[in-house]
Every structure is written in structure tokens, then in C-alpha cells.
């Protein structure tokens, strides 16, 4: 299942019809609560496309309240009953605040804009980034394929892929993995 959330629409519905800026912690908390409420009715395995395109300003406190707290809440520790994967769009103007918050919490996310390829943003090690890039280039990445591409032992590739999965940057499918992002699909 794919759920598209226009953050500016949530903001206007929850705070004020004329408001397009996320600039106070309480505003960010209100927006996050509304998003969490919406996600309660989504399926057990859901790709959430969070669109920030029409958000005017985003300060650090709102980046923390909306982006970081959503990522923290829906991490792998919530278990298989709540598989939530996120793709963020429209981040270019807000990247400074978001990157600092992600680094602070040790989080990473998938950013996707226009015709650009999806990319990882935040706290991500080089090995994880390279494994994710291999997944992005193949329909389904088997640990053996990732090991071969990166010239690392198979058990190291499996560890990297599981780490990416726990961080919700890739999806486990049958006997392999698929990167989050790209054609906006979840399978």
C-alpha cells in the first residue's frame, strides 16, 4: 500500500488555513499527531510518501517533531505488524534543518525529487550507502549479489542489508531486498 501525505495540507487543516510554515515545536507536534492518526488506518506494510514541497519554512524543532519522531516511531523495533517505509519529497529548501536533526538522532531517510534518483540523507555509513546503491540498481537484491558487487563476504552483505532494513531504508522481499524509493513502489 502507498500513502501520499502532503505535509502542507496537514498543516493547514490542523493549525490554520493560511499557514504554510512549520516553525514551532507545538505546530510540528500537531502535524505529526495528525499524520500518525492517518497512518493508523493504513495496511500492515505501507510506503508513505511525505511531501514537503509546499511547506514554506521548516525550523529545527519542527524537523525534529515531524521527521525524526516519525522515523523513530516506525523503526524496525515496532515489529513486523507495523512495517512503515518513508520517502520524502520536496526537501531541498529544508535540507539543512533535516540533515542536522537526522545526524543528531543517528537517522537516515530516502529523499526523492523530480527526475532525480532517490538518495540517502542523514547519518549513513559508507558501507550502508554502497549496499543501498546496489539495491537501487537491481530489481531485487540478494545478499550474494550485494556481496559480489561490493567485493565483501556474504555474511557482511547480509548484515548490511539487515541493518538497512531495520532502518527502513530497504524492504525485505521473498529471499532478497529492494531499496525504498524509485518508482514509489512497495513489494
Backbone as CSV, one residue per row, in Angstrom:
resi,resn,N_x,N_y,N_z,CA_x,CA_y,CA_z,C_x,C_y,C_z
1,UNK,0.837,-1.175,0.000,0.000,0.000,0.000,0.891,1.249,0.000
2,UNK,0.477,2.259,-0.746,1.202,3.535,-0.790,0.275,4.624,-0.271
3,UNK,0.783,5.416,0.659,0.036,6.548,1.211,0.804,7.819,0.911
4,UNK,0.148,8.778,0.283,0.773,10.067,-0.022,0.267,11.095,0.980
5,UNK,1.200,11.785,1.645,0.832,12.809,2.626,1.465,14.128,2.223
6,UNK,0.627,15.102,1.885,1.080,16.457,1.608,1.135,17.169,2.959
7,UNK,2.333,17.396,3.458,2.517,17.960,4.796,1.890,19.349,4.904
8,UNK,1.917,20.122,3.825,1.322,21.466,3.876,-0.199,21.397,4.063
9,UNK,-0.837,20.396,3.482,-2.286,20.222,3.666,-2.588,19.838,5.108
10,UNK,-1.802,18.929,5.665,-1.982,18.535,7.063,-1.806,19.759,7.963
11,UNK,-0.791,20.559,7.688,-0.520,21.771,8.461,-1.711,22.726,8.420
12,UNK,-2.225,22.978,7.235,-3.351,23.920,7.109,-4.610,23.387,7.781
13,UNK,-4.857,22.102,7.706,-6.044,21.521,8.348,-5.909,21.518,9.866
14,UNK,-4.714,21.254,10.333,-4.507,21.066,11.769,-4.275,22.380,12.514
15,UNK,-3.617,23.368,11.852,-3.215,24.591,12.553,-4.006,25.801,12.072
16,UNK,-3.861,26.141,10.803,-4.527,27.337,10.287,-4.571,27.259,8.770
17,UNK,-5.696,27.583,8.199,-5.898,27.505,6.750,-4.867,28.308,5.956
18,UNK,-4.397,29.426,6.504,-3.471,30.299,5.777,-2.009,30.027,6.113
19,UNK,-1.735,29.042,6.914,-0.396,28.793,7.427,0.355,27.810,6.535
20,UNK,1.601,28.124,6.173,2.398,27.177,5.381,3.775,26.939,5.982
21,UNK,4.030,27.474,7.178,5.341,27.340,7.819,5.271,26.419,9.031
22,UNK,6.264,25.560,9.144,6.414,24.697,10.311,7.535,25.288,11.162
23,UNK,7.162,26.125,12.136,8.194,26.877,12.858,8.104,26.828,14.380
24,UNK,7.237,26.060,14.959,7.252,25.905,16.409,7.127,24.425,16.739
25,UNK,7.661,24.031,17.869,7.590,22.626,18.271,6.140,22.170,18.410
26,UNK,5.281,23.030,18.950,3.872,22.645,19.116,3.181,22.457,17.763
27,UNK,3.532,23.271,16.787,2.981,23.112,15.441,3.450,21.780,14.848
28,UNK,4.726,21.493,14.995,5.265,20.226,14.495,4.616,19.031,15.167
29,UNK,4.391,19.108,16.474,3.751,18.013,17.213,2.315,17.808,16.727
30,UNK,1.603,18.904,16.464,0.227,18.804,15.971,0.192,18.141,14.598
31,UNK,1.115,18.512,13.733,1.181,17.926,12.392,1.532,16.442,12.487
32,UNK,2.527,16.105,13.302,2.920,14.695,13.461,1.757,13.871,14.003
33,UNK,1.021,14.385,14.983,-0.134,13.661,15.534,-1.164,13.362,14.454
34,UNK,-1.433,14.350,13.609,-2.406,14.159,12.531,-1.914,13.100,11.541
35,UNK,-0.620,13.107,11.257,-0.052,12.110,10.342,-0.140,10.718,10.968
36,UNK,0.215,10.608,12.244,0.147,9.312,12.923,-1.281,8.772,12.944
37,UNK,-2.233,9.648,13.147,-3.642,9.253,13.126,-4.019,8.698,11.753
38,UNK,-3.565,9.362,10.711,-3.839,8.909,9.347,-3.189,7.557,9.082
39,UNK,-2.006,7.342,9.621,-1.281,6.095,9.369,-1.875,4.899,10.108
40,UNK,-2.667,5.157,11.143,-3.279,4.054,11.880,-4.183,3.198,11.008
41,UNK,-4.769,3.812,9.991,-5.689,3.062,9.133,-5.012,2.478,7.896
42,UNK,-3.706,2.666,7.768,-3.017,2.100,6.602,-2.692,0.630,6.864
43,UNK,-2.347,-0.078,5.816,-2.086,-1.510,5.900,-0.884,-1.855,6.756
44,UNK,-0.609,-3.150,6.848,0.500,-3.592,7.683,1.852,-3.299,7.060
45,UNK,1.905,-3.178,5.744,3.149,-2.846,5.047,2.842,-1.662,4.139
46,UNK,3.363,-0.501,4.509,2.983,0.731,3.825,4.190,1.572,3.474
47,UNK,4.182,2.109,2.257,5.152,3.108,1.843,4.469,4.459,1.990
48,UNK,5.061,5.342,2.767,4.498,6.664,2.994,5.354,7.678,2.257
49,UNK,4.739,8.392,1.331,5.428,9.456,0.601,5.073,10.757,1.319
50,UNK,6.060,11.342,1.989,5.877,12.589,2.740,6.334,13.739,1.853
51,UNK,5.396,14.582,1.449,5.690,15.654,0.510,5.744,17.009,1.223
52,UNK,6.942,17.600,1.240,7.176,18.898,1.876,7.237,20.035,0.845
53,UNK,6.878,19.760,-0.394,7.026,20.724,-1.484,6.395,22.074,-1.183
54,UNK,5.216,22.097,-0.605,4.503,23.352,-0.371,4.631,23.889,1.049
55,UNK,5.587,23.366,1.800,5.862,23.898,3.139,6.817,25.070,2.969
56,UNK,6.454,26.224,3.549,7.282,27.430,3.418,8.591,27.309,4.163
57,UNK,8.540,27.405,5.465,9.720,27.295,6.320,9.612,26.051,7.181
58,UNK,10.750,25.481,7.503,10.811,24.337,8.410,11.985,24.576,9.340
59,UNK,11.703,24.806,10.627,12.804,25.036,11.555,13.252,23.709,12.173
60,UNK,14.318,23.769,12.978,14.903,22.566,13.564,13.919,21.837,14.471
61,UNK,13.157,22.580,15.267,12.233,21.927,16.197,11.150,21.161,15.447
62,UNK,10.672,21.702,14.337,9.648,21.007,13.545,10.249,19.842,12.771
63,UNK,11.468,19.987,12.298,12.142,18.864,11.648,12.273,17.711,12.642
64,UNK,12.572,18.033,13.875,12.679,17.028,14.921,11.316,16.404,15.210
65,UNK,10.303,17.251,15.388,8.956,16.774,15.734,8.319,15.944,14.628
66,UNK,8.467,16.371,13.398,7.782,15.683,12.307,8.649,14.569,11.727
67,UNK,9.818,14.902,11.241,10.642,13.928,10.522,11.268,12.910,11.474
68,UNK,12.057,13.377,12.437,12.783,12.450,13.312,11.838,11.583,14.135
69,UNK,10.824,12.171,14.725,9.938,11.378,15.579,9.119,10.362,14.791
70,UNK,8.753,10.682,13.559,8.075,9.675,12.726,9.019,8.524,12.403
71,UNK,10.252,8.851,12.017,11.216,7.797,11.698,11.515,6.938,12.922
72,UNK,11.669,7.577,14.074,11.937,6.824,15.304,10.767,5.919,15.668
73,UNK,9.566,6.430,15.536,8.377,5.661,15.921,8.195,4.429,15.052
74,UNK,8.428,4.562,13.763,8.156,3.458,12.855,9.409,2.679,12.461
75,UNK,10.394,2.666,13.334,11.597,1.868,13.071,11.274,0.387,13.258
76,UNK,12.208,-0.451,12.937,12.001,-1.903,12.986,11.618,-2.392,14.374
77,UNK,11.942,-1.656,15.409,11.625,-2.086,16.751,10.118,-2.198,16.978
78,UNK,9.322,-1.572,16.127,7.870,-1.683,16.251,7.362,-3.039,15.789
79,UNK,8.224,-3.807,15.157,7.867,-5.151,14.764,7.219,-5.244,13.398
80,UNK,7.075,-6.447,12.894,6.565,-6.663,11.547,5.112,-6.229,11.355
81,UNK,4.335,-6.089,12.429,2.935,-5.680,12.287,2.817,-4.233,11.809
82,UNK,3.869,-3.453,11.928,3.826,-2.040,11.557,4.960,-1.694,10.610
83,UNK,5.035,-2.370,9.489,6.091,-2.061,8.530,5.758,-0.770,7.799
84,UNK,6.431,0.295,8.184,6.250,1.602,7.559,7.581,2.011,6.946
85,UNK,7.531,2.415,5.682,8.709,2.875,4.962,8.395,4.268,4.441
86,UNK,9.380,5.161,4.491,9.151,6.549,4.115,10.019,6.967,2.944
87,UNK,9.427,7.776,2.064,10.151,8.501,1.028,9.751,9.960,1.229
88,UNK,10.740,10.833,1.272,10.481,12.255,1.494,10.728,13.028,0.207
89,UNK,9.786,13.889,-0.119,9.897,14.723,-1.317,9.832,16.197,-0.927
90,UNK,10.433,17.048,-1.788,10.376,18.490,-1.569,11.236,18.972,-0.416
91,UNK,12.359,18.312,-0.187,13.210,18.649,0.957,14.276,19.693,0.664
92,UNK,14.510,20.019,-0.602,15.647,20.867,-0.951,15.760,22.131,-0.104
93,UNK,14.672,22.859,0.070,14.727,24.101,0.848,14.875,23.851,2.344
94,UNK,14.599,22.636,2.780,14.592,22.319,4.206,15.733,21.394,4.620
95,UNK,16.640,21.128,3.690,17.658,20.106,3.911,18.582,20.388,5.092
96,UNK,18.965,21.637,5.318,19.875,21.946,6.429,19.284,21.511,7.767
97,UNK,18.062,21.914,8.035,17.416,21.566,9.306,17.238,20.058,9.423
98,UNK,16.789,19.430,8.357,16.521,17.998,8.398,17.810,17.202,8.578
99,UNK,18.855,17.554,7.844,20.120,16.817,7.988,20.683,16.922,9.396
100,UNK,20.615,18.093,10.002,21.133,18.246,11.364,20.349,17.394,12.356
101,UNK,19.043,17.355,12.202,18.210,16.548,13.090,18.480,15.062,12.880
102,UNK,18.617,14.643,11.639,18.911,13.239,11.357,20.254,12.833,11.945
103,UNK,21.259,13.661,11.750,22.591,13.380,12.314,22.520,13.276,13.836
104,UNK,21.804,14.187,14.458,21.671,14.194,15.921,21.085,12.880,16.441
105,UNK,20.105,12.342,15.741,19.433,11.110,16.173,20.035,9.849,15.563
106,UNK,21.023,9.989,14.682,21.600,8.822,14.016,20.638,8.181,13.024
107,UNK,19.811,8.997,12.378,18.801,8.517,11.440,19.180,8.842,10.002
108,UNK,18.560,8.147,9.079,18.712,8.434,7.652,17.351,8.247,7.000
109,UNK,17.190,8.881,5.839,15.942,8.757,5.097,16.216,8.742,3.608
110,UNK,15.194,8.369,2.861,15.268,8.368,1.405,14.604,9.653,0.920
111,UNK,15.356,10.458,0.160,14.832,11.688,-0.433,14.708,11.479,-1.926
112,UNK,13.624,11.989,-2.484,13.355,11.802,-3.899,12.703,13.078,-4.424
113,UNK,13.267,13.666,-5.442,12.706,14.888,-6.007,12.741,14.852,-7.521
114,UNK,11.605,15.110,-8.123,11.520,15.211,-9.578,12.092,14.019,-10.297
115,UNK,12.933,14.302,-11.276,13.526,13.248,-12.082,14.816,12.697,-11.477
116,UNK,15.219,13.236,-10.326,16.444,12.764,-9.682,16.262,11.338,-9.182
117,UNK,17.377,10.631,-9.096,17.354,9.321,-8.473,17.145,9.508,-6.986
118,UNK,16.514,8.556,-6.320,16.408,8.633,-4.865,17.813,8.665,-4.267
119,UNK,17.934,9.325,-3.124,19.233,9.394,-2.456,19.032,9.286,-0.955
120,UNK,20.075,8.871,-0.266,20.029,8.792,1.189,20.507,10.101,1.776
121,UNK,19.835,10.538,2.835,20.174,11.770,3.537,20.269,11.437,5.022
122,UNK,21.259,11.979,5.697,21.368,11.794,7.141,22.582,10.986,7.534
123,UNK,22.478,10.336,8.683,23.575,9.568,9.262,23.605,8.183,8.615
124,UNK,24.512,8.035,7.674,24.618,6.765,6.947,26.085,6.464,6.686
125,UNK,26.503,5.276,7.021,27.887,4.881,6.779,28.122,4.593,5.308
126,UNK,29.364,4.652,4.918,29.707,4.439,3.515,29.336,3.032,3.050
127,UNK,29.536,2.030,3.887,29.180,0.649,3.514,27.684,0.510,3.296
128,UNK,26.902,1.120,4.199,25.447,1.083,4.048,25.022,1.790,2.761
129,UNK,25.614,2.939,2.517,25.277,3.705,1.312,25.572,2.888,0.048
130,UNK,26.732,2.240,0.027,27.099,1.453,-1.148,26.157,0.263,-1.335
131,UNK,25.788,-0.411,-0.248,24.850,-1.542,-0.341,23.494,-1.056,-0.838
132,UNK,23.040,0.112,-0.340,21.765,0.671,-0.772,21.800,1.027,-2.258
133,UNK,22.926,1.557,-2.713,23.077,1.896,-4.131,22.995,0.644,-5.009
134,UNK,23.574,-0.459,-4.543,23.453,-1.709,-5.295,21.982,-2.103,-5.377
135,UNK,21.267,-2.032,-4.261,19.838,-2.369,-4.267,19.059,-1.471,-5.213
136,UNK,19.415,-0.198,-5.251,18.709,0.757,-6.103,18.862,0.396,-7.580
137,UNK,19.949,-0.269,-7.917,20.225,-0.554,-9.334,19.708,-1.911,-9.799
138,UNK,19.188,-2.733,-8.887,18.677,-4.051,-9.279,17.239,-4.201,-8.771
139,UNK,16.419,-4.983,-9.470,15.027,-5.140,-9.043,14.894,-5.791,-7.664
140,UNK,15.724,-6.777,-7.394,15.698,-7.444,-6.097,17.118,-7.845,-5.758
141,UNK,17.617,-7.323,-4.663,18.997,-7.593,-4.299,19.132,-8.759,-3.347
142,UNK,19.785,-9.782,-3.796,20.104,-10.906,-2.940,21.402,-10.586,-2.212
143,UNK,21.582,-11.064,-0.991,22.840,-10.816,-0.285,24.059,-11.230,-1.099
144,UNK,23.949,-12.335,-1.841,25.091,-12.787,-2.643,25.427,-11.783,-3.748
145,UNK,24.410,-11.163,-4.321,24.629,-10.162,-5.374,25.298,-8.911,-4.796
146,UNK,24.830,-8.483,-3.630,25.424,-7.313,-2.972,26.869,-7.619,-2.602
147,UNK,27.111,-8.818,-2.071,28.478,-9.224,-1.709,29.386,-9.189,-2.930
148,UNK,28.900,-9.708,-4.034,29.681,-9.734,-5.269,29.985,-8.316,-5.765
149,UNK,28.958,-7.462,-5.802,29.120,-6.081,-6.288,30.087,-5.280,-5.416
150,UNK,30.008,-5.478,-4.108,30.841,-4.697,-3.182,32.158,-5.390,-2.847
151,UNK,32.293,-6.636,-3.343,33.508,-7.422,-3.073,33.757,-7.564,-1.578
152,UNK,32.693,-8.023,-0.908,32.767,-8.261,0.537,32.226,-9.664,0.804
153,UNK,32.524,-10.229,1.984,31.982,-11.557,2.308,30.453,-11.535,2.365
154,UNK,29.834,-12.653,2.053,28.373,-12.759,2.028,27.748,-12.428,3.381
155,UNK,28.398,-12.856,4.473,27.816,-12.561,5.792,27.845,-11.056,6.089
156,UNK,28.829,-10.344,5.587,28.888,-8.882,5.745,27.780,-8.217,4.926
157,UNK,27.539,-8.717,3.728,26.451,-8.181,2.896,25.107,-8.418,3.572
158,UNK,24.898,-9.596,4.113,23.646,-9.893,4.829,23.467,-8.971,6.020
159,UNK,24.545,-8.721,6.761,24.484,-7.818,7.918,24.113,-6.403,7.484
160,UNK,24.729,-5.916,6.403,24.425,-4.578,5.899,22.966,-4.460,5.462
161,UNK,22.478,-5.472,4.764,21.097,-5.442,4.289,20.112,-5.485,5.451
162,UNK,20.390,-6.270,6.453,19.512,-6.303,7.626,19.547,-4.963,8.363
163,UNK,20.698,-4.360,8.429,20.830,-3.040,9.054,19.995,-2.002,8.293
164,UNK,20.077,-2.025,6.962,19.269,-1.111,6.147,17.777,-1.385,6.345
165,UNK,17.415,-2.640,6.470,16.015,-2.988,6.697,15.537,-2.479,8.055
166,UNK,16.324,-2.681,9.104,15.949,-2.176,10.434,15.767,-0.673,10.425
167,UNK,16.554,0.010,9.606,16.460,1.467,9.499,15.371,1.892,8.512
168,UNK,14.675,0.927,7.933,13.582,1.141,6.980,14.037,1.853,5.707
169,UNK,15.264,1.542,5.273,15.796,2.101,4.034,15.720,1.085,2.902
170,UNK,15.403,-0.154,3.234,15.134,-1.171,2.228,14.050,-2.094,2.754
171,UNK,13.430,-2.803,1.843,12.293,-3.664,2.127,12.701,-5.105,1.876
172,UNK,12.359,-5.976,2.784,12.642,-7.396,2.594,11.552,-7.973,1.689
173,UNK,11.947,-8.613,0.604,11.016,-9.251,-0.326,11.498,-10.668,-0.617
174,UNK,10.628,-11.637,-0.380,10.961,-13.042,-0.582,12.335,-13.344,-0.004
175,UNK,13.296,-13.696,-0.836,14.624,-14.023,-0.323,15.621,-12.889,-0.518
176,UNK,15.150,-11.715,-0.908,16.051,-10.598,-1.153,15.552,-9.302,-0.555
177,UNK,16.049,-8.207,-1.105,15.727,-6.871,-0.600,15.519,-5.935,-1.780
178,UNK,14.780,-4.873,-1.531,14.554,-3.832,-2.531,14.742,-2.495,-1.816
179,UNK,15.396,-1.562,-2.479,15.576,-0.242,-1.873,14.245,0.484,-1.806
180,UNK,14.091,1.311,-0.791,12.921,2.182,-0.703,13.173,3.332,-1.667
181,UNK,12.140,3.751,-2.381,12.306,4.834,-3.346,12.261,4.308,-4.752
182,UNK,12.587,5.172,-5.667,12.475,4.779,-7.053,11.049,4.950,-7.515
183,UNK,10.524,4.011,-8.148,9.218,4.136,-8.768,8.081,4.207,-7.764
184,UNK,8.376,4.507,-6.498,7.345,4.664,-5.499,6.577,3.384,-5.246
185,UNK,7.245,2.258,-5.345,6.527,1.014,-5.166,6.977,0.310,-3.899
186,UNK,6.129,-0.506,-3.440,6.387,-1.299,-2.249,5.959,-2.721,-2.582
187,UNK,6.913,-3.619,-2.593,6.523,-5.005,-2.889,7.451,-5.973,-2.218
